[in-house]
Structure formats: structure tokens, C-alpha cells
Amino acid sequence: MTRNPSVVIVGAGPRGTGLLERLAANLPELYGDRPLDVHLVDPHPAGAGRVWRSEQSPLLWMNSQAEDVTMFTDETVDIDGPVRPGPTLAEWAGLDGRTFPSRPQQGAYLRWVYEQARAALPASVTVHEHRTRAVRVGGPRDGHQRVWLEDRAVPLLADLVVLTLGHLDAEPDDEQRRSADFAERHGLLHLPPDFTADTDLSALPAGEPVLVRGFGLAFVDLMVLLTEGRGGRYEERGERLEYAPSGREPVLYVGSRRGVPYHSKIGYALEGERPPLPRFFGPAQVDELLRRPGRLDFRRDIRPLVDKELGWAHYHRLFAAHPERTTAAWTDFEEKYAAAAPGGAELDALVASAVPDPADRLDLDALDHPLDGVRFASPEALQDGLRRHIADDLARRHDPEHSPDLAVFTALLSVYGQLVRLGDTGDPRDWWHGFFSFLASGPPGPRLHQLLALSRAGMVRFLGAGTTVVADEERGVFRAHSTSVPGQWTEARALVEARLPDPTLEHTGSPLLRALHEDGARATAAGLLAVDPADGRILERGGRPHPRRFALGPHTTARAGGAFTRPRTGGAAFRQNDATARAALTLLRDLSLHARLSV
């Protein structure tokens, strides 16, 4: 029997779709019209995948505006393959660019992009969709790979395999198992980390307190589904939003390490002069880091450069757009800022002398821990204080007088694109990803207005920072306390872990990734699958790249912040997709030529 060269792509959501688009774009140059079979393996619809599938509540939104979502390359993306422009979600769907689309709307856009990518493939390429899960990859380093699917005995035969799995389920860690066991013994309810849209929330009773650990985007989804999703509604009364309960809602007691929700999305555009980025953390600095012998230490080697880059963007914008709030000439400040060592006293003194109001200075630690050292006299004082914090954040994030905030946001995107090149950054606790999400990937402003309305209505109660939940065996309940109100405890018969599962190989719910790890794929200290940042090849424990196995996405060291991005921002994920597609096509071409010469 003859067999066409073949590639298996495991995961057909937005990352797999982006890879398919890059395969189609690069095929004419690197592979020509040779026959090729492309197998897409995913139990969810191709294009949208699990997270963006159309079969979910339209109450759930994206946390990006329609004009800020694209799946297409532009001239700002540094790629070797051809640029293939295309419409943003807003342009494709005819939406107001400033609206926050529903997830089913984004799913429809992704499905269209997938269909366009398939249509762009030549007739010599055959695409096979397998609506199932891949459970194992085997095969020798220099030979055909075998991909076993859970619904068939005979594996797919492939010349190479690319994992584009996206976000995954996870097995419970020790703490989650203890909480689940405690809940079962005492007739309580414990909901572990999960995709909120997939969680069965029906067991959470109306009117009863529910402890919620986590204050990010998963909490926002939970809040929506347990309020509007249970028949409540919002009413505008003057300039204030009020919530009218249905009577079916539980009362959510929410806390986290920071104790505050993610920062609101910024509600204005950056006008005028933009910070020239990158400046202190760009290709030259990354090249120098890559040349260093030994393992990088994030806090020692990378964080000072990141901080200086973010500060550069902040002060460049402050001096350019709000010079009346500075006391030095920009040229003088710029020269001294460039010369100062990152994170040192010299830099602090320079900023203090040139920026008199501390509110205009960038303090990343204060941003990351806004409630550190803050104590409230009572739970009610905490509710008032948190409402003021959220209202102040909303006002600031929608006021161009604070446009350095938006400059820092653009710098965060730039830094993320550079960090991707480093692969394993030596950040074992993954501080950077959490800080980026907190500052740059928060909810739409309207969601925080809803949170304020729910708080005033008593549907949401804030627990504060440093929230700890304990299982009280004697009382048979979960109890929570925080550092924000010392001595105050809240008890409930239900606990919800409002966060996505950690993407670690140790606890992943994917048998495919677990088997890869057991067979020798390397994991970082943070539990991520180690890949070559140049092209996404999976690294073995000794550091050698596997020639026929690639991986992209949040479970890898090449995580890029998302499979789609804002137009004209460089698109780190697009750059990765292009590099992996080109490496794959080059390998397939070489294998094909070798096979012909061997005949």
C-alpha cells in the first residue's frame, strides 16, 4: 500500500486553526503540490474548539473588544512566511468595534477562519477531521509516529505530530483531593478548578452562602451564570446600575491572594506619540540572555529588564502627553533613565526628582498587591473599601488623563512577545503570567459595574486579600478568613475554586500529555511541557528536540498569551505558528525527497 505524507494536528481550536492557516500560506514555497494528508483531532468543533464553541450561554462574553480580535497576520508580525491579512471579528461580523462580543459570536468567527484556511489549501492536500480525543503518541525518533485515538484500535500513522491542545482539564492536586474528601464526608459541595461554562452549578442552592476562591475571569463567568443566568436582571437608575434579584441566586463570598478583581479593560485609545518599543527588553537583550551559560533565573536575570521596559513605556507617555506633571526635560530624563541600573536606587531617585506626584510613578509591586498591609475594622468596612477600589479602577481605566496605564499595557504585550523566545524563563511560580493576566487581561468595564451592583444588592460579599479556606471537621463546614479583616471568619457548605486548572504535566487531565512526559518529554519546574522556542519542537529530558513532535499553547513553555491577538501588535502566537508550520513543511519535503531517492 502507498501512503501519502501526513501530519496529525491534535487540537482543532483557534491554535490548531492558526497553524492550519500558516500551513496553507507556506505550502506553495516549501512543499509545492505534493500530496499531503492533514488529520485534525478534537472532540469539539474545528475552529471554535471547546472554549469558544457555540453551544454555551450567550451571557458569557469575550474579555476583548471586537476590533481587538484578529486571527490574521499583518506587517507587524515578524515571520518568514507570507503575510495573509484578513478581517477582525468586528469587520467580519459587522459589529461595533468597541463592543464585547459573546463567546458564541467569537466561535462563529473562528469557524469561518477555519473554513477559509481549509479552502486555501491546494487540491493535493486532504483534511480529515476526527471528532475524538488523542490518548497517546508513539513511534521512533526517526520514524513514523503513531497517534492512538480513544474510539479506534488502529492508530493514525503520521510523519510528524503537532499538539495544539489549548486549555485542558486537570486531575486534582493533594489540596483539592482533601477538600473533595472533606465535602463528601460532611455532605458538602466542592467544585474544583474547571471551565466555568462546563461546570454543573445547579447544586449551588438559592440564598445560601458559597465560598469562592479566585477573583479572575473564571469568577466573572461564575458571577454571570449564578445571577443573570438564574433570572436576575440589571436596571439603570440614573448613572448607577442596580441589580434586581430573581430569588434563585446564592450569595457569593469571594476572596483571593490579592483580594481584588482583575483590572478593568482600558476604555480609550492611545492618541498621539506612542512609546517606541521594545527599548530595554527587545531582541538584542533576549539574544544576550540566550547566550548566557546555565539556567536563567527570572528574578535575577529577566525581571529587572521587564520592569525597566514597563517603566520606560510609562514615563515616555507621561512626559509626552502630560508634561505638566513632570519637572525635567524628557531628553535629560531619557538619558539618565537609560544609564541607570534596573531596579536600583539611582533609578528610584531619578523618578522621584522628575515626577513629583507619587500617583504618577509606576510601582509594579503596589499594582500587584494593592491590599498589602491594608486592614479593615469590620466586614462592612471591607465591602465599602473594595467598592471604592473597584469604582476608582473603573474611573482610572476609562480616563485618558491616566494614559500611561495604556502605554504600560502595550509594553506588557511587547514583553510577552519577547519572553516567548526564551522558552523556560526560570520563573517556577509563573509570576509573570499571573501579573500579566491581572493587569492586562481583566474583564470588560461593564462586568465590574455589574459586580458593584451585585455587591450593593448583597449577592456578592468580599472576603479580602490572603484568603485562606480551611475544612472545619468539628463544625462540618468550610471556613474562610483573610488578612484584610483579622479575626473574621465566614462559613459555608459549598466551596467553588474559580480558576482554570493549572496546565502542568503532573496534574494534567490529558492522557496524551501524561504519556509523553512518562516517555521522556521534559517538564519545567512550573510543570510546563518544554519546547524549543525557535520552532516548537518538544524537548526531551536531556534537552534534545524531538525531530517529529511539536507543541504550541498554554501547556508549553512557548505560551504566548492567546491564540489570537490585537491587530498590529506583532502577534507572538502568529509568529510561533509560522515557525512551526515552516519547520513541519520543511521536514515533510525532505522526507518526501528522501523517499523518492530511495526508490
Buried (B, 14 or more C-beta within 10 A) or exposed (E): EEEBBBBBBBBBBBBBBBBBBBBBBBBEEBBEEBBBBBBBBBBBBBBBBBBBBBEBBEBBBBBBBBBBBBBBBBEEBBBEBEBBEBBBBBBBBEBEEEBBBBBBBBBBBBBBBBEBBBEBBBEEBEBEBBEEBBBBBEBEEEEBBBBBBEEEEEBBBBBBBBBBBBBBBBBBBEEBEEBBEBBEEBEBBBBBBBBBBEBEBEEBEEEEBBBBBBBBBBBBBBBBBBBBBBEBEBEEEEEEBBBEBBEBBBBBBBBBBBBBBBBBBBBBEBEEEBBEBBBBBBEEBBEEBEEEEEEBEBEEBBBBBBBBBBBBBBBBBBBBBBEEBBEBEBEEBBEBBEEBEBBEEEBEEBBEEBBEEEEBBBEBEEBBBBBEEBEBEEBEEBBEBBBEBBEEBBEBBBEBEBBBBBBBBBBBBBBBBBBBBBBBBBBBEBBBBBBBBBBBBBBBBBBBBBBBBBBBBEBBBBBBBBBEBBBEEEEBBBBBBBBBBEEBEBBBBBBBBBBBBBBBBEBBEBBBBBBBBEEBBBBBEBBBBBBBBBBBBBBBEEEEBBEBBBBBBBBBBBBBBBBBBBBEBBBBBBBBBBBBBBBBBBBBBEBBEEEEEEE
